[in-house]
Amino acid sequence: MKKTMKILIITLLVIAAISAVFIVSAAISGQGVIEKFYDENGRELDGSVSERVNIKIGGRKNGMIIRGKSTDNPVLLFISGGPGVPQYWLNQYYDNRIEDYFTVCWWDYYGEGLSYSSQLKPGDITLDELEKNAVEVAEYLKKRFSKDRIYLMAHSGGTRLGLSIAQDYPENFYCYFAMSQAAGERHIYGYEYLKNYFENENNKKGLDLINRHVREENGQLTVYNDKNIESDWEKALLMSGCATTRKMRSDALEIFFPQMYSHCYTLTEKINFWKGKKLCQNSAYSDVHVSIENEPPVSIPVYFLSGRYDYTCPVNAVEDLYKNIDAPVKEMHIFENSAHSPLWEENEAVLEVMKSYVK
């Protein structure tokens, strides 16, 4: 009994020591500093912008990071995925040159990241309210940078908002770049690919994960939702190279820890990042769904950008939405070496597409 207790105490002390080291190193690594642009002589690049901004909309703080090499470049409003997962920090770990060509507003809508507040409840975060906020952010950017219109880009869970803004407030934007557009029932659209992949790999664990939640009955696929469906599905996506990136196999090692060691947030903001994720993913907005066949028309061009191996927001679902949506111009671009994040996985190829549509 004494030996068992001793082992338990030692184990707890080791865990406490590791936790303390992690917290201290996370605090030291980030002081909420946004890197500036410098010329070849080490001076701050003339005409560049690199800053954190807070504006009040409806009495609520809306935090954002605005960054670009030249304010003469077109302005792009970026709406992050999740919902509730800001993505500016990824640029510390992946080569992303989007700010060479656009002045990018990495906006954290209320409830997430820099805009998190403990006063918010899940029911406060609705599509209607987020739309109104997005329009005010767009107006702020147009006025500040003297632009008649700006460009709109959204990723994954943020595309529900992105598409809705493009439909309802097109006068603010030249076009909408829909990266990994959310549409349809992702478990149904992704099931066949994952099933074939796991069968070919003789991966019984992967097959079990997806078959717990999707079954064929009377010739049709039926989804069985329970509290474990999303965590099981994420495990299956990671196993198959169809999650955030093709190479990613662990959310903890490749998302949680890198985010906690990023430079752009203070320790409190890093903690709020994860609180905001939980808040937004339980929100009214998270229940918004994009229909494959019955979406309202869009009066500005829509450019879909998807990874061939994206089954987080299945590429085949996006292809069906692309076929059905009514827009004056629409194009579908599939990036053959990407999963869910082509902007970071195939940055040069994505930017070449985006630049070709800039006026």
N, C-alpha and C positions, 0 to 999 in steps of 0.2 A: 504493500500500500504506500509506504514512504517513498519507495523507488518510483512508483507511478506518479505520485504527487511531484516529486523532484523533476521528472521528465516534463510534466505539464508546465511547471513554473519556468523551466529553462526555455521551453517552446514559446511560452507567452512573452518572455523577455526578449527573445530573438525577434518575434513578430513586432513587438513594440519598438525595438531598435531599428528594424528595417523601415517601419512606418515613419519613425522620426526622421531618418535619413532622407526618405522620399519626400516628406513634407518640406524639410529644409532646402533640399536641392531644387524642388519645384518652385519654392519661393524665391530662391536666388536666381534661378534661370529666367524669371519673367518679372519685369517691372512695368509692364504696360507701355513699352517703347516701340514705336513704329519706325522702321528703318527708312532713312531718307535716300534719295538718289544723289550720286556724286559723279562729277566729271573726271577726266583722266588726271587732273591735277589735285584730286581729293577735295574739291570745293563742291558745295551743294549745287546740284544741277539747276541752272537758271530756268525758270518757267515750270519746274516740277512741283508736285504737291504730294505730301505724305503726312497725314494727320488723323487723329481721332476727333470725331465731332459728335456732339450731343444736341439734338433739337427736341423741343417739346411739341407734341402733337396730341391734342385733346387732353392736355394735362399730364401726359405720360412721356417719360424719357424714351427717345429713340436714338440709340447709339449706332455709330457707323465708323468705318475706316475708309478714308478717301485717299486714293493713291494713283499716281500716274506720272510718266516722265515729262509730259507737256500738257498744259491746260488748253493748248490749241487742238489737242486730239479730241475725237468724239467721246462723249460721256456715256458710260454704261452703268445701269442700275442692276446689281447682281442680287438675286434672292436665293438664299441658301436652302439646302435640303433638310431632311430629317422627317417631319418638321422639327424645328428647334435646334438645328445643328449648324451654327455659323462655320464658314469654311476658309476665311482669310488665312488662318494659321497654317493651312496645308502648304502654302507657298514657301514656308520655311523648309519644307522637306522634299518638295517636288519642284522641278524647273517649270515655272509658269511665267511666260513673258507677256501675258495679256496687258499688263500695265505699260508696256512699251508702245502700245497702239491705241489704248483707250485710257481715259481717266475713269477709274473704276470706283464706284461706291459700293463697298461691301456692307450692305445694310443689315443690321440685326433688328428684325421687327419685334414689337413689344412682346415680352415674355421670354425671349431667347438672348443668350450671350450678354452683350453690353447693355441690352435693354431689359434684362431680367429684373423683376421686382417681387419680393416676397408677399407683396400685397395683392398680386394677381391670382385669380382663380382660373381653373381650366375653362369655365364657361365664359370668361371675359374675352378669350381669344377666338374670334369668329372670322369667317371669310369677309363679311361685310366691313367689319372694323379694320381688318388688315388692308383691304382694298383702299379704304379712305386714307389710311396712313401712307400707303405706297404712292398715292397720287400727290399727297403733300410733300413727300420726299422727292418725287419727280419734279414738282414745281420749284422746290428749293434748289435742286441741281440745275435746272434750266436757268433760273435767275442768277445763281452764283457764277455759272460758267458761260453765261450769255448764249444759250442755245435755244433754238426754237423747239427742237425735239431731242430726245435722247434715245439710246438703245436699251432694250430690256432683255435680260437673260435670267433664267431660273433653272435650278437643278433639283431633280428628284422630288422630295416632298414639297419643295417650294414651287414646283411647276403647277400645282393646283391653283395657287395664288397668281402665278405668272400668266397662265392662260386666261384666268378670269379678268385680270387687269387689261390684257390685250383685247379682250372682247368688249369690256365695258368702258374703257378709257383710252381708245386708240389714238386720240389726238395728241397724246404726250410722247408717242414713240414712233420711230422709223420702222421697227420690226421687232419681232419676238424670237429670240434664240431659246428653243426648248431643249435643254440637255437632260436626257434620261427622263422624258416626260412620264409622269404617273398617269395611268389609264387602265381601265378595266379591272378585272379580278386577277391579281398577280399570281396567286397560287394556281389558278386554272391555266393561265397562259404559260407559266414556267414549268408545270408538272412534267410534260412529255419530254422536254429537253433534259431535265434533271433525272428523270427515270431512266432514259436511255444512257445518260452519262454514267450513272451508278451501276447499271447493269453491265456496261462495257468494262468498267473498272472492277467488277465483282465486289462492289462496296456495299455490303449488307447493312452496315450502320447508316449510310446515307439513304438507302432505300427505305429503311425503317422510319427514318425521320420524316420523309415526305409522305409515306403511306399512312402515317398516323393521322394525317389531316386531309388528304385528298384520296378519294376512292372512286373507282368506276362502278356505276350502278345503272343498269338498263341502258348501257351504251353512252352514258353521260358522266362527266366528272362532277363530283360533289365535294364541297369543302366542309370539313368538320372543324369548326372554330372552338378552341378552348384557350385557356390562359397561357398555354405553352406554344401556340402555333407560331408566333413571330420569332421566338428564340430558337425553336427547332428549325424554322425555315432559314434563319440567318446561319446556323451551323451548317446546313446543307449547302447554302450558297458559298460559304467559305471553303468547304471541302472541294467544291467543283470549280473554283476560280471564277465565280460569277457574282461576287460581292462587290465591295467598294472598288477594288482593283483586281486585275487578273492574278497578281502575285500575292495578294493579301490572304493570310490564313488565320489571323488572330486579331479581333477587334481590340483586345486589351493591349497587345504588344505594338500594334500598328496604328491605333487611333487614340486610345485612352492615354497611354504613357507619353507619346509624342505631343499630344495636346497639352498635357500637364507640364511639359518641359518647354513649351513655346515661349517666345520672348514678348509677344504682343499683349499678353494679359498679366495683371497682377494675380497673386495667389487667390485673393477673394473672387476675382473675375473668373479664374479657372474653375473654382468650385461652383460659382453661379452658372457657368456654362452647362454643367451636368444637371443642376437643378432646373435650368430652363429647358433642357432636353426633355426631362420627365414631365414638366408642366405642359409643354407644347404637344407632346405625344399623347397626353390625356385630354387635350382640349377639344372644343367643338370644331375647330378648324381641321383637326386630324381626321374627322369623320367625313370630310368633303371628298367626293369621288368624281372623277372625270369619266364621262360616258364615252364609249367607243363610237356609238352611232348617233347620239342625240345632242351633241354639244352645239351651242349657239355659234353662228358664223363669226369670223374674225375679219375685220376690214383692213388689217395691215398684214404684210408678209409674215409667214411663220416658217422657221427653219428648224427642223428636228435634227438633233445631234445625239446619236445613240451608239453604244458599244455593241459589237457583235455578240459578246458574251454577257450582256447585261440581262440578268434575270431577277434583279432587285426591282427594277421597273422594266419588265420584259420587252425586249426589242420587238418581238412579234406583235405585242399589244400596241406599241407605238406605230408600227407599220399599218395596222388596221385603223388606228385613229387618223393617221396621215391620209389614208385613202378616203376617209369619210368626211373629214373636216372641210368646211367651206371657207376659203381664204382667197384673196386676189392673186397671191403668189404663195406657193408652198413647195418645200423641197425636203427630201429625206436624205440624211447623210449618216452612213453607218461606218464606224471606225473598226477595222478588222482586228486590231490588237488590244481592244479595250473591253472592260466590263462596264462598271457603273459610272466611271468618272473620266471620260475621254479628255476633258480639258487638262487633267493632270497626267493622264496616261500617254496620250498622243498630242501633246501641247502644240507642236508645230503644225500638225495636220489640221487641228481644230481651228487654230488662228488663221491659217490660210483660207479656210472656208469663211470664217467670220469677216475677215478683211475684204473679201470679194464682194460683200454686200453693203459695205460702208459707202455712204454718199459723200 
